[in-house]
Amino acid sequence: MNKMTPSNAPNDRLLSGISVLMAVVEGGSFIRAAEALGITQPAVSRSIARLESRVGVRLLDRTTRSLTLTAEGRRLYEETSPLLTGIADAVTFASGSSATVRGRLRVNMDPLFSSLLLAPHLGGFLDRYPEVSLELLTRPELGDLVSEGFDLAVRFGEPPSSSLVARKLLETHIVTVAAPSYLARQGRPEKPTDLAKHHCLQFRDPRTNQPYEWEFHRGRRIVPIKTSGRLMLSDPYTFLGACVAGAGIAQVLALSVQTELDRGDLIDLFPDWPDEKFPLFALYPSRHLPPAKLRAFLDFVLELANPPSRPQK
């Protein structure tokens, strides 16, 4: 018998337990962790129980409907995950399989970007990578990527301060628009300050539950404008639909209304104030080498967000 085996066994069990914890967190459940590791669900439960006994604290809060990290569990995960990921990266490179795109990818996606740009191309992504299965969840708020088992998030707006890696994918212009039917009834504002006399549609910021503030940018000049309106919405499609129907003036992402602008269903009211922009970010947990499936999806989203320029006629 190898004399090193007895002394190494506790460390082996500790590393195994931490690996199981990572699988539970990234999968979002014991069942998915068991599937990812190729073991049974009871084996996952026993491994977590041994790890909790070893460190002397509860790492996971478990109910019949939810699974979340405790404060101690989150700290252990955040401090050990980069180390184990680094080991996995080294093994991946050593095995020559770093370019293999396979496995399950769980993505937290902004609803507007998902519907507007992503949906028509999802089949092409799956055709390109036949060994990838994709789970796409759209919702207005970011939530907690780690405890909810997401590999990646794609969200509009500046990302919150966190340990997540943030990669800017694009910036889209903010435009102030109205339908011809609204302008025929209420008249067209000549300058941003005229908006005080108009019905302005308000969009609720999911992070603050307050309406987004209106600003106008020209070069370095930034002009905040106080607006009011009796209609506040949180769904972007209802918001755009109400604007097209003539319910009021709205500030929107240019990429979300380009078709309506081209058709004349909406009018850009202040093209001489063109410089306010809103970013789209990709967010993911680890600063170490992302798995090939995540890199492939990031490249795919970048292709959609930054299509090649059309040749000038």
C-alpha positions as CSV (number, residue, x, y, z in Angstrom):
1,M,0.0,0.0,0.0
2,N,1.3,3.5,-0.8
3,K,2.3,5.2,2.4
4,M,0.9,8.5,1.2
5,T,-2.6,7.2,0.6
6,P,-3.9,7.6,4.2
7,S,-2.7,11.2,4.6
8,N,-3.9,12.2,1.2
9,A,-7.4,10.7,1.5
10,P,-8.9,13.5,3.6
11,N,-7.6,16.1,1.1
12,D,-9.0,14.0,-1.8
13,R,-12.4,13.9,-0.1
14,L,-12.2,17.7,0.5
15,L,-11.4,18.4,-3.1
16,S,-14.1,16.0,-4.2
17,G,-16.7,17.7,-1.9
18,I,-15.8,21.2,-3.2
19,S,-16.1,19.9,-6.8
20,V,-19.6,18.5,-6.0
21,L,-20.5,21.9,-4.4
22,M,-19.4,23.7,-7.6
23,A,-21.5,21.3,-9.7
24,V,-24.6,21.9,-7.5
25,V,-24.2,25.7,-7.7
26,E,-23.6,25.7,-11.4
27,G,-26.4,23.2,-12.1
28,G,-28.8,24.8,-9.7
29,S,-29.9,21.5,-8.2
30,F,-28.7,18.2,-6.8
31,I,-30.3,16.4,-9.8
32,R,-28.4,18.4,-12.4
33,A,-25.2,18.1,-10.4
34,A,-25.6,14.3,-10.3
35,E,-26.2,14.3,-14.1
36,A,-23.1,16.5,-14.7
37,L,-20.9,14.4,-12.5
38,G,-22.2,11.0,-13.5
39,I,-23.2,10.0,-10.0
40,T,-26.5,9.5,-8.1
41,Q,-28.4,12.2,-6.4
42,P,-28.0,10.5,-2.9
43,A,-24.2,10.5,-3.6
44,V,-24.3,14.3,-4.2
45,S,-26.3,14.8,-0.9
46,R,-23.8,12.7,1.0
47,S,-20.8,14.5,-0.4
48,I,-22.3,17.9,0.5
49,A,-23.1,16.7,4.0
50,R,-19.5,15.5,4.5
51,L,-18.2,18.8,3.2
52,E,-20.5,20.8,5.6
53,S,-19.3,18.5,8.5
54,R,-15.7,19.1,7.5
55,V,-15.9,22.9,7.4
56,G,-18.3,23.0,10.3
57,V,-21.0,25.3,8.8
58,R,-24.1,24.9,6.6
59,L,-23.2,25.8,3.0
60,L,-26.6,25.4,1.3
61,D,-30.1,26.4,2.3
62,R,-32.4,23.7,0.9
63,T,-36.2,23.6,0.6
64,T,-38.4,21.5,-1.6
65,R,-38.5,24.4,-4.1
66,S,-35.2,26.3,-3.8
67,L,-31.5,25.9,-3.3
68,T,-29.3,28.8,-2.4
69,L,-25.8,29.3,-1.0
70,T,-25.4,30.5,2.6
71,A,-23.0,33.4,3.2
72,E,-20.4,30.9,4.2
73,G,-21.1,28.7,1.2
74,R,-20.8,31.7,-1.2
75,R,-17.5,32.6,0.3
76,L,-16.2,29.1,0.0
77,Y,-17.4,28.8,-3.6
78,E,-16.0,32.2,-4.7
79,E,-12.6,31.5,-3.1
80,T,-12.2,27.9,-4.3
81,S,-13.9,28.0,-7.7
82,P,-11.1,29.9,-9.5
83,L,-8.6,27.4,-8.1
84,L,-10.4,24.4,-9.4
85,T,-11.3,26.2,-12.6
86,G,-7.6,26.8,-13.2
87,I,-6.8,23.1,-12.7
88,A,-9.6,22.2,-15.1
89,D,-8.2,24.7,-17.6
90,A,-4.7,23.2,-17.4
91,V,-6.1,19.7,-17.9
92,T,-8.2,20.9,-20.8
93,F,-5.1,22.4,-22.6
94,A,-3.0,19.4,-21.8
95,S,-5.6,17.1,-23.3
96,G,-5.8,19.2,-26.5
97,S,-9.6,19.6,-26.2
98,S,-9.9,23.3,-25.4
99,A,-11.6,23.9,-28.7
100,T,-14.3,21.2,-28.2
101,V,-17.7,23.0,-27.9
102,R,-20.1,20.7,-26.1
103,G,-22.3,20.5,-23.0
104,R,-25.3,22.3,-21.5
105,L,-25.2,26.1,-21.5
106,R,-27.6,28.1,-19.3
107,V,-28.0,31.7,-20.3
108,N,-29.8,34.6,-18.5
109,M,-30.9,36.8,-21.4
110,D,-32.4,40.3,-21.7
111,P,-35.9,39.9,-23.2
112,L,-35.6,42.6,-25.7
113,F,-32.3,41.5,-27.2
114,S,-33.4,37.9,-27.1
115,S,-36.5,38.5,-29.1
116,L,-35.2,41.2,-31.4
117,L,-31.8,39.9,-32.5
118,L,-31.2,36.4,-31.0
119,A,-34.4,34.4,-31.7
120,P,-34.1,34.3,-35.5
121,H,-30.6,32.9,-35.3
122,L,-30.8,30.3,-32.5
123,G,-31.3,27.4,-34.9
124,G,-28.1,28.4,-36.7
125,F,-26.1,28.3,-33.4
126,L,-27.4,24.8,-32.6
127,D,-26.6,23.7,-36.1
128,R,-23.1,25.0,-35.8
129,Y,-22.5,23.3,-32.5
130,P,-24.5,20.0,-32.5
131,E,-23.0,18.8,-29.1
132,V,-24.4,21.9,-27.3
133,S,-27.8,22.1,-25.5
134,L,-29.0,25.6,-24.8
135,E,-31.3,26.7,-22.0
136,L,-32.3,30.4,-22.5
137,L,-34.2,32.2,-19.8
138,T,-35.5,35.7,-20.5
139,R,-36.4,38.1,-17.6
140,P,-36.0,41.8,-16.8
141,E,-33.7,41.4,-13.8
142,L,-30.2,39.9,-13.6
143,G,-30.6,38.0,-10.3
144,D,-27.8,35.9,-8.9
145,L,-25.9,34.0,-11.6
146,V,-24.0,31.8,-9.2
147,S,-26.7,30.6,-7.0
148,E,-29.1,30.1,-9.9
149,G,-26.7,28.1,-11.9
150,F,-26.3,30.4,-15.0
151,D,-23.1,30.2,-17.1
152,L,-23.7,33.6,-18.7
153,A,-25.9,36.6,-18.7
154,V,-26.5,39.1,-21.5
155,R,-28.0,42.4,-20.2
156,F,-28.6,46.0,-21.2
157,G,-27.2,48.7,-18.9
158,E,-24.1,49.2,-16.9
159,P,-23.4,46.1,-14.8
160,P,-23.6,46.2,-11.0
161,S,-20.4,46.2,-9.0
162,S,-19.6,42.5,-8.4
163,S,-17.1,39.7,-8.9
164,L,-18.6,38.9,-12.3
165,V,-16.6,39.3,-15.5
166,A,-18.2,42.1,-17.6
167,R,-17.6,42.3,-21.4
168,K,-19.2,45.1,-23.4
169,L,-20.8,43.7,-26.6
170,L,-22.3,46.9,-28.1
171,E,-23.6,50.4,-27.5
172,T,-26.9,51.4,-29.0
173,H,-28.2,55.0,-29.4
174,I,-31.1,56.3,-27.3
175,V,-33.7,58.0,-29.5
176,T,-36.8,60.0,-28.6
177,V,-39.7,58.9,-30.8
178,A,-43.4,59.4,-31.4
179,A,-46.0,58.1,-33.8
180,P,-47.3,60.4,-36.6
181,S,-50.8,60.0,-35.1
182,Y,-49.6,61.4,-31.8
183,L,-47.9,64.3,-33.5
184,A,-51.0,65.1,-35.5
185,R,-53.0,65.4,-32.3
186,Q,-50.5,67.1,-30.0
187,G,-48.0,68.8,-32.2
188,R,-44.3,68.1,-32.6
189,P,-41.9,69.4,-29.8
190,E,-39.2,71.6,-31.3
191,K,-36.7,71.1,-28.5
192,P,-36.2,68.8,-25.5
193,T,-37.6,71.3,-23.0
194,D,-40.9,71.3,-24.9
195,L,-41.5,67.7,-23.6
196,A,-42.8,69.2,-20.3
197,K,-46.0,69.9,-22.3
198,H,-46.4,66.4,-23.7
199,H,-47.5,62.9,-22.7
200,C,-44.3,61.0,-22.1
201,L,-44.4,57.2,-21.7
202,Q,-42.5,56.1,-18.6
203,F,-40.5,52.9,-18.5
204,R,-39.8,51.3,-15.1
205,D,-36.2,50.5,-14.2
206,P,-36.3,47.0,-12.7
207,R,-33.4,47.8,-10.4
208,T,-35.0,50.8,-8.7
209,N,-38.7,50.4,-9.5
210,Q,-38.6,54.0,-10.6
211,P,-39.1,55.4,-14.1
212,Y,-35.9,55.9,-16.1
213,E,-34.8,59.5,-16.2
214,W,-34.7,61.3,-19.6
215,E,-31.4,62.9,-20.8
216,F,-30.2,64.4,-24.1
217,H,-26.6,64.2,-25.1
218,R,-24.7,66.2,-27.7
219,G,-21.0,65.8,-27.6
220,R,-20.0,66.6,-24.0
221,R,-23.2,68.4,-23.3
222,I,-25.8,66.5,-21.2
223,V,-29.3,68.0,-20.6
224,P,-31.6,66.2,-18.1
225,I,-35.3,66.7,-18.8
226,K,-38.1,66.3,-16.3
227,T,-41.0,64.5,-18.1
228,S,-44.4,63.3,-16.9
229,G,-47.0,60.9,-18.1
230,R,-49.9,58.9,-16.8
231,L,-48.7,55.6,-18.3
232,M,-45.8,53.7,-16.9
233,L,-44.8,50.3,-18.2
234,S,-42.3,47.5,-17.5
235,D,-42.7,45.3,-20.6
236,P,-40.7,46.6,-23.6
237,Y,-43.1,45.3,-26.2
238,T,-46.2,46.8,-24.6
239,F,-44.1,50.0,-24.3
240,L,-43.2,50.1,-28.0
241,G,-46.7,49.0,-29.0
242,A,-48.3,51.9,-27.0
243,C,-45.9,54.4,-28.6
244,V,-46.6,53.1,-32.2
245,A,-50.3,53.4,-31.4
246,G,-49.9,57.1,-30.5
247,A,-50.2,56.9,-26.7
248,G,-47.3,59.3,-26.2
249,I,-43.6,60.1,-26.7
250,A,-41.0,57.6,-25.7
251,Q,-37.2,57.2,-25.2
252,V,-36.1,53.9,-26.6
253,L,-33.1,51.9,-27.8
254,A,-32.5,52.7,-31.5
255,L,-31.9,49.1,-32.4
256,S,-35.4,48.2,-31.0
257,V,-37.3,50.6,-33.4
258,Q,-35.2,50.7,-36.5
259,T,-37.8,48.9,-38.6
260,E,-40.5,51.3,-37.3
261,L,-38.3,54.3,-38.1
262,D,-37.6,53.0,-41.6
263,R,-41.3,52.5,-42.3
264,G,-42.3,55.8,-40.9
265,D,-44.4,54.3,-38.1
266,L,-42.3,56.3,-35.6
267,I,-40.5,59.6,-36.0
268,D,-37.1,60.5,-34.4
269,L,-37.9,63.8,-32.8
270,F,-34.4,65.1,-32.0
271,P,-31.9,63.7,-34.5
272,D,-29.6,66.7,-33.5
273,W,-29.2,65.2,-30.0
274,P,-27.6,61.8,-31.1
275,D,-25.0,61.0,-28.5
276,E,-26.8,59.2,-25.6
277,K,-25.9,55.5,-25.7
278,F,-26.9,52.4,-23.8
279,P,-24.5,49.4,-23.5
280,L,-25.1,45.7,-23.8
281,F,-22.9,43.5,-21.6
282,A,-22.1,39.8,-21.3
283,L,-21.5,38.8,-17.6
284,Y,-20.1,35.5,-16.4
285,P,-18.7,34.2,-13.1
286,S,-15.1,33.1,-13.6
287,R,-12.1,35.2,-14.6
288,H,-10.3,32.1,-15.7
289,L,-10.4,30.5,-19.1
290,P,-14.1,30.2,-20.0
291,P,-15.2,26.8,-21.3
292,A,-15.4,26.4,-25.1
293,K,-19.2,26.4,-25.1
294,L,-19.3,29.8,-23.4
295,R,-16.7,31.3,-25.7
296,A,-18.6,30.0,-28.7
297,F,-21.9,31.6,-27.5
298,L,-20.1,34.9,-26.8
299,D,-18.6,34.9,-30.3
300,F,-22.1,34.2,-31.7
301,V,-23.7,37.1,-29.8
302,L,-20.9,39.4,-30.9
303,E,-21.6,38.5,-34.5
304,L,-25.3,39.4,-34.0
305,A,-24.5,42.6,-32.1
306,N,-21.9,43.8,-34.6
307,P,-22.9,42.7,-38.1
308,P,-20.5,43.6,-41.0
309,S,-21.3,47.0,-42.5
310,R,-23.3,47.0,-45.6
311,P,-21.5,48.2,-48.7
312,Q,-22.5,51.7,-49.8
313,K,-24.6,51.9,-52.9
